Amino acid sequence: MTGLALQIMRAAWVAALAATLALPVAAQTPPWPARPVRIVVPFPPGGPTDVVGRMVAGKLSEGFGTPFVVENRPGAGGTVGSEAVAQSAADGYTLLYGSTSTLAMAPSLYRKLGYDPRTSFAPVGLVSVGPLLIAVNAQVPAATLAQLIALAREKPGALNYASAGNATPPHLAAELFKSMAGVDLVHIPYKGGAPALTAVASGEAQVIFEGIVTLAPQIRSGRLRALAVTAAARDPALPEVPTVAEAGLAAFQVQFWSGLVAPAGTPPEIVERLGGALRRALAGVEMRETLTRQGLNPAPSAPAEFARFIDAEITRWERAVKASGARID
């Protein structure tokens, strides 16, 4: 046998040995997902974030043929569950359904936050955005947002606005509005959105910043008057209501949103697969119609785009928190 033949045989033997040795390793790393995936919703069951999070879990279960199971882990404004996910194994089997509160407002609100939204997570994709509606009791002598601003400037501290409580998203949105419009509205925090809405509808308070679905019945009844939506474009549910920009305050845009993130360090191929499945689900008619009924709009995005969005939102809400003076220990 020639030297060349021996070299060829030796190379073939080495290749076969390497392939044999590699088999046990491959067997130990099955394709993802090989078991159920947990999606932590850091709020109680039944709330808007939970409702949308469960829709997302259902669609991902269909897309991957593997259960995506929602685990509600509320506490401290959503930061308890968020911190738990940030500290979880970065293997694609624990995800967080985050929101404006947990991924944008929390860094400015909490003195001791156990995670950093910019570095503790690998963004997967934005799911939905929803504007607020600025409305007043029907007896307030302001038919437009410009008239409300003029009235508030004429009578500083004479108008009250109701919210679901201190440091809630509507409270911070109103404080941001106050600072940008140069007006003095007095904050009256209530124990939840329902009593805040009742207070404005009855005239106990005069102004409210809330979701369209929440306010629509009182607007239709004539007890509240819608002045403006806080998004960049008019909302299909109330096409006759102008945006805040159209009403004269171009720099003010606020939308509340939710999206999916994984622990930092999750393999990029898993993040990309999750993101692709999420975007396909949001393109479907069923999910789009379901979100619309919640007063939300689908907002599919790539992981990198969602990361830039989170960064910009943290900066936006820093101003609101500073204006409100709210801090949580």
N, C-alpha and C positions, 0 to 999 in steps of 0.2 A: 504493500500500500504506500502510495506516495505521500510526501510531507503535506502536500496541498489537501489530499483527501482526509488525512488525519486532522488537519486544522478545521475542515468543514464539519467532520463528525463531532469534534470537540465543541465547536460553536453550537451545533444542534443540541448536543447534550446539555450544555449550560443553559440554553434558552428553554428547554423542556423542564429543567430543574427549577428555573426561576418561575415559570408558569405554575408549576406544582406548588411551590412555596407560597405563591400569591393567593392561591385559592382560599385558604382559611381566613385571610385578611378580608377578602371581598365578602366572604360569608358573614363577617362580623359587622359590616357596614351596609345594611340593606338600603334600598332607595327610600328617600323621604317622600311622603309620610308613610311610615310603616305601622303606625299606631295612632290613636286619636290625638288631635291637637286641641289644646286648651286656649280659649280666648277669654282673658280677664276683662270684665266690664267693671270699672271701679266705682259703680253707683248701684243703688238698690234696683231690684226688678221693677219693670213697668214704666220707668222714666224714658224720656226721648232717646238718650244715648243707648240705653238697654234695648229699646225696640229696634233701633237701626242696627246695633251690634248683633242682635239675634238674626236679623235678615242676612247680614253679611256671613255669619256662621253657617246659615242654611245654604247659601249659594256656594260657599267654599266646599262644604260637604258634598254637594252635588258635583262640583267641578273636579274634585280629587278622588271621589269615591271613598273617602275616609271621613269619619265623624270629626267635625269641629265643634267642640262643646263649650258653651258659655258658662263661665264661673263668675258670679257677682261677688265682688269683694269691696264693699263700700267702706268709707271712713275718711275723715279729715278732708272733705271736699274732693275725694277721688285720689288723693295722694297716697293712701295706704296701699291700694291695689297697684297703682303705678310703680311705686317703689319695689313692691314684691316682684313685678315682672322685670324691672331693671336689674334685679339681683338673681334672676333665674338663669338656668343654663341656656347658652346661645346655640340651641340645636334645632330651632324651628318648631318645637313642640309646646312652647308657651308664648302667647302673643298678647298685646294690649290693645283694646279698643279705646283709644284716647280721644280727647276733645279739647276745645278752647280752654276750658278750666284747667285741665291737667297738664297740657303741653305748651300753653302760652301764658296763662295768667299766674300759675302757681310759682314760677321762679321769682316773681316780684312780690307776691303776697306772703310767702312763707319764709320766715327767718331761717329755719333749719329744714331744708328740703333734702330728702335722701336720694335725689336723682337730679340729673341735669338733662332736660329734654333735648338739648343740642348734641350731647355726647353719650347719653346712657342708652339710646335706642337707635335701631336701624329702621328708618321710615320705609314703610311698604307702599302706602298710597292713601291719598285723601279720598273720602267717600262722599260726603255731603256738605253743603253750605246752606245756611238759612239766614235771611236778614231779620232784623228787628223792625218793628213798626213803632213810630212815635205817635201817640194818640193822646187826646185830652178829653176831659169830661165835656159833654155837649154844651154845658152852660158857660164854658170858658170863652170869652170874646176874642177868639183867634180862629180864623178859618183856614189859615195857612201857617207853615212853619215860620215864615218871615214875620208874620204877625205875632206868633208866640214869642219869638226872640225879642221883638220890639216891646211887647208887653212886659217880659221879664226884665228887660233893661230899664224900663220906665219905673217898675216897682220891684226893686231888688228884694228877694226874700219873701215876697208875697205869695208865690206859687210853690206848692209842694209836689214832689213826685214820689210815687210809691214803688217799692221793689220787693222782691221775695226775700230780702235780707241783706245784711252787710256782706260785702265782698262777693256777692253773686254776680254773674255776668251782666244782668240788666242794670244793677247798681253801678258797676264799673263803666258800662257803656254810657250811662247818663252823666257820670262824672267827666268822662272824656268829652262828651258833647258840651257840658258846661264850660270846660276850659277852652274849647275851640270856638264856641259861640260868644264867650265873654258874658255869660249870664249867671245869675245867682238863683238857683232853685234849691229848695230845702228838701233833703232826703228824709223820707219816712220809711224805715224798714219794717216789713211785716214778716210773719212766720209762714212764708210760702207764697207762691204765685197767686193762688186762688184768693186769699184775703186781700192781697195787693190790688188785684183786679176789681174786687168788690168795692174797695175803698174809692177807687177812681170812678167807677160807675155810679156810686152813690153821691159823689161830690165831696167826700171826706178828704180826698187828695185830688189834684187837678191833672197831673201828667203821669204817663206811664210809658216805659220802653219794654216791649215784650214781643214774643213771636206772633206771626200773623194768625196762625191757627188758633192760638189762645184768645186773641182779641176779636177775631172776626164775628162771633155771635153778638157781642155787645155793640159792635159797629153796625151790624145789620139792624139791630133793635133800635138804633138811634141814641143810645145812652153814651156812646163814645164817638168821637170824630177823629178819623185817621188823617194825619198831617203829612207824613213822609215815611218812606222805607229807607233803611240804612245801607242798601246795596248800591252797586254801580248802575244797575238797570232796574226798571220797574218790574214788579212781580206779577206774573200771570194771574194770580189769585185776586189781585186788586189793581188792575191795570190803570185805573183812574187816579191812583195815588202817586204823586211824584216822588222822585228820589230826593234825598237830602241835598245832593248837588244841584238838582234842578230848582230846589227851593232856596238856593243861595249860599249854601255852606259846602263848597266843592271838596274841601279837604277831608270831610268826615265820611268815612265808610266803615261800617262794622258788620261783620257777618259771623255767626257762630257755626262751628264746623266740627266734624269728627272724622277720624281716620284710623288706620291700622298701622301699628309699629311692632317691631320685634326687639329683643334685647340686642344691644350693641355686640358685634362680633358674630352674629348669625351669618352663616355662609351666604355669600352674594347670590349664588345660584338658587338658593331657597327663597331669598327675598325677591328675586326676579320672577320666579314661578308664582309666588303669592301675588305679586303685583299684577302680573298678566291675568291671572284668574279673577282678580278683583275688578280690573278694567273691563273684562268681558262680561262680568255680572252686571256692572253698572250700565253697560250698553243695551241691556235687555229691557223690554217694555215693562215687564212685571215690576222690576225694582224701581225703575224710573217713576212709574205711576204710584207705587207705594210711598216713595219719598215725597212726591208731590202732595199726597194726602196729609203728610206730616208737616207741610209748609217748608219743605227742604228741596234743594236742587242737587242732582248728581254732579259730582265734581271729580271725575277720574283723573289720575295723575301718575306719572312715573315716580319711582322712589326718590331720585335726585331732585325732581321738581317739588315733591312733598317736603323734602329736607329744607329747601330754600324757603318754602312757604312757612314752615314752623319757625325758622329763624326770624323772618320778617314779622310774624305775629307776636313773638316774644318782645320784640322791640316796640311794636305798636301798643301792647298792653302795659308795658312799663310806664308809659305816659299816663294811662288811665289810673293805674294803681297809685302813682305819685300824686295825681290830682285828687284822688279820693282820700288819701292819707291812711288807707286801710293796710294793716299788717296783721299777720296771724303767727302767733308763737307756737 
